[in-house]
């Protein structure tokens, strides 16, 4: 549970290309989705984000990181949390067309809280 009821903490496993775009934004925004990426998938917990970064991003690109960021809760209430595997495999499915609204609702910066390398 988030300590601040006004914000919701989200995590996102991120590869090298995406984190460079985040870095270019001053760690304030997620880049637009590509045409074959209709959904933005932040996850609800650090362990799940680390699993994806380590087990998917590293084999695919040699690098994966775990990011953490806070979003205004009034925006996050628009989206349901979906369980996509085990109990810890929970994520939000945010349509690509809503990403700018989500970016505008980020409170503070996007932090890198873990890194994995080949």
VENTA-V240842 format. One record per pair of residues at least 12 apart in sequence whose C-alpha atoms are under 10 Angstrom apart, sorted by the first residue. I is the first residue (numbers start at 1). J is the second residue. D is the distance in Angstrom with one decimal. If there is no record, write none. Layout:
i=<I I>
j=<J J>
d=<D D>
This chain:
i=<2 2 4 4 4 5 5 5 6 6 6 6 6 6 7 7 7 7 7 7 7 7 7 7 7 8 8 8 8 8 8 8 8 8 8 8 8 9 9 9 9 9 9 9 9 9 9 9 9 9 9 10 10 10 10 10 10 10 10 10 10 10 10 10 10 10 10 11 11 11 11 11 11 11 11 11 11 11 11 11 11 11 11 11 11 11 11 12 12 12 12 12 12 12 12 12 12 12 12 12 12 12 12 12 12 12 12 12 13 13 13 13 13 13 13 13 13 13 13 13 13 13 13 13 13 13 13 13 13 14 14 14 14 14 14 14 14 14 14 14 14 14 14 14 14 15 15 15 15 15 15 15 15 15 15 15 15 15 16 16 16 16 16 16 16 17 17 17 18 18 18 19 19 19 19 19 19 19 22 22 22 23 23 25 25 26 26 27 27 27 27 27 27 28 28 28 28 28 28 28 28 28 29 29 29 29 29 29 29 29 29 30 30 30 30 30 30 31 31 31 32 32 32 32 32 33 33 33 33 34 35 37 37 38 38 38 38 38 39 39 39 39 39 39 39 39 40 40 40 40 40 40 40 40 40 40 41 41 41 41 41 41 41 42 42 42 42 42 42 42 42 42 43 43 43 43 43 43 43 43 43 43 44 44 44 44 44 44 44 44 44 45 45 45 45 45 46 46 46 46 46 46 47 47 47 48 48 48 48 48 48 49 49 49 49 49 49 49 49 49 49 50 50 50 50 50 50 50 50 51 51 51 52 52 52 53 53 53 53 53 53 53 54 54 54 54 54 54 55 57 57 57 58 58 58 58 59 59 60 61 61 62 62 62 63 63 63 63 64 64 64 64 64 65 65 65 65 65 65 65 66 66 66 66 66 66 67 67 67 67 67 67 68 68 68 68 68 68 69 69 69 69 69 69 69 69 70 70 70 70 70 70 70 71 71 71 71 71 71 71 71 72 72 72 72 72 73 73 74 75 75 75 75 75 76 76 76 76 78 79 79 79 79 79 80 80 80 81>
j=<70 73 70 72 73 72 73 74 70 71 72 73 74 107 69 70 71 72 73 74 75 76 105 106 107 44 69 70 71 72 73 74 75 76 77 106 107 42 43 44 45 46 68 69 70 71 72 73 76 106 107 41 42 43 44 45 46 49 67 68 69 70 71 76 91 92 110 41 42 43 44 45 46 47 48 49 50 66 67 68 69 70 91 110 111 112 113 40 41 42 43 44 45 46 48 49 50 52 53 65 66 67 68 69 91 110 111 112 41 42 43 46 48 49 50 51 52 53 54 56 57 64 65 66 67 68 112 114 115 42 49 50 52 53 54 56 57 58 63 64 65 66 67 112 115 53 56 57 58 60 61 62 63 64 65 66 115 116 57 58 61 62 63 64 65 61 63 64 30 31 32 31 64 65 66 67 110 112 109 110 111 110 111 109 110 109 110 69 108 109 110 111 112 69 103 104 106 107 108 109 110 111 99 100 102 103 104 105 106 109 110 99 100 102 103 106 110 99 100 103 96 97 98 99 100 95 96 97 99 96 96 95 96 93 94 95 96 97 92 93 94 95 96 97 98 99 91 92 93 94 95 96 97 98 99 102 90 91 92 93 94 95 96 67 68 69 81 90 91 92 93 94 68 81 82 83 88 89 90 91 92 93 68 81 82 83 88 89 90 91 92 68 88 89 90 91 66 67 68 88 113 114 66 88 89 66 86 88 89 90 91 64 65 66 67 68 88 89 90 91 114 64 65 66 67 113 114 115 116 64 66 89 64 65 66 65 66 67 114 115 116 117 66 114 115 116 117 118 116 116 117 118 115 116 117 118 117 118 118 117 118 116 117 118 115 116 117 118 114 115 116 117 118 111 112 113 114 115 116 117 111 112 113 114 115 116 110 111 112 113 114 115 109 110 111 112 113 114 106 107 108 109 110 111 112 113 105 106 107 108 109 110 111 102 103 104 105 106 107 108 109 102 104 105 106 107 105 106 105 101 102 104 105 106 92 94 102 105 94 91 92 93 94 95 92 93 94 93>
d=<9.6 9.9 9.8 9.8 9.3 8.9 7.1 9.7 9.6 8.5 5.9 5.4 7.5 9.9 9.6 5.9 5.3 4.4 4.6 8.0 9.1 8.5 9.3 8.8 7.6 9.2 8.3 5.4 5.3 6.2 5.3 9.0 9.2 7.1 9.2 9.5 9.5 9.8 9.3 7.4 8.5 10.0 6.9 5.7 4.5 6.5 9.0 8.9 9.7 9.8 9.7 9.8 6.1 6.0 5.6 7.1 8.5 9.6 8.2 5.7 5.4 6.0 7.5 9.7 8.9 9.0 9.6 9.2 5.6 5.1 6.1 6.2 6.1 9.3 8.6 6.2 9.2 6.8 5.4 4.5 6.4 8.8 9.0 9.2 9.3 9.6 9.4 9.6 7.4 4.8 5.9 8.6 8.8 8.3 9.0 5.7 8.7 9.0 8.6 8.3 5.8 5.1 6.6 8.4 9.4 9.6 10.0 9.4 9.2 7.8 8.2 8.9 8.5 4.9 6.6 8.4 6.1 5.0 8.7 9.2 7.8 6.8 5.7 4.7 6.3 9.0 9.6 9.3 9.5 9.9 8.6 9.6 8.7 6.4 10.0 9.9 7.2 9.8 8.6 5.6 5.3 6.3 7.1 9.3 9.4 7.3 9.2 5.6 7.8 8.7 7.1 8.6 6.1 4.7 6.5 9.0 9.8 9.8 8.5 9.4 7.3 8.4 6.1 6.7 8.1 9.2 9.7 10.0 8.0 7.2 9.9 9.2 9.0 8.1 9.8 9.0 9.9 8.9 9.9 7.9 9.9 8.9 9.9 9.9 9.9 7.9 8.7 9.5 8.8 5.4 5.0 7.2 9.2 9.2 7.4 8.9 7.2 8.6 7.3 5.1 5.9 9.3 9.2 8.4 8.8 5.3 8.0 9.7 7.8 8.3 7.6 7.7 8.3 8.8 6.5 9.8 8.8 8.5 9.0 9.1 7.3 8.8 10.0 7.1 8.0 9.4 6.0 8.7 8.2 8.8 9.2 9.1 7.3 9.5 8.6 6.0 5.1 8.0 9.2 6.0 5.4 4.6 5.1 8.5 9.1 8.9 9.7 7.9 6.0 5.0 6.2 6.0 9.5 8.9 7.3 10.0 9.7 6.3 5.7 5.2 6.4 8.9 9.6 9.4 9.3 9.6 9.9 9.0 5.8 5.8 7.4 8.2 9.6 8.6 9.3 9.9 9.5 7.8 5.9 4.0 6.2 9.0 9.8 8.0 9.6 9.9 8.3 8.1 5.8 5.5 7.5 9.2 7.4 8.3 7.7 8.4 7.3 8.4 8.0 9.6 8.9 9.2 9.2 7.8 9.0 9.5 9.9 6.4 6.0 7.9 9.2 9.7 8.4 5.9 8.0 9.4 10.0 9.0 9.8 9.7 9.5 8.4 7.4 5.9 9.2 9.6 7.5 8.4 8.5 9.9 9.3 9.7 8.2 9.1 8.8 5.6 6.5 9.8 9.0 7.9 7.0 9.4 9.1 9.9 8.3 5.8 7.8 8.9 9.4 8.7 9.1 9.7 9.6 6.7 6.0 6.0 9.0 7.3 9.8 9.0 8.6 8.2 5.6 4.9 7.5 5.7 4.6 6.5 8.5 5.9 5.2 6.6 9.1 10.0 6.7 7.5 5.4 4.2 6.0 8.7 8.3 5.8 5.6 4.9 6.3 8.6 6.4 5.3 4.4 5.6 7.2 9.1 8.6 5.8 5.2 6.5 6.7 9.4 7.1 7.5 7.5 6.4 4.7 6.3 9.1 10.0 8.4 5.7 5.4 7.1 7.8 7.8 9.6 7.2 8.2 8.7 5.4 4.4 5.5 8.7 9.9 8.6 9.3 5.4 6.5 6.7 8.7 9.9 9.0 8.0 7.1 9.7 7.0 9.6 8.7 9.3 8.1 9.0 9.2 9.8 6.5 7.0 6.9 9.6 6.2 7.6 9.1 7.5>
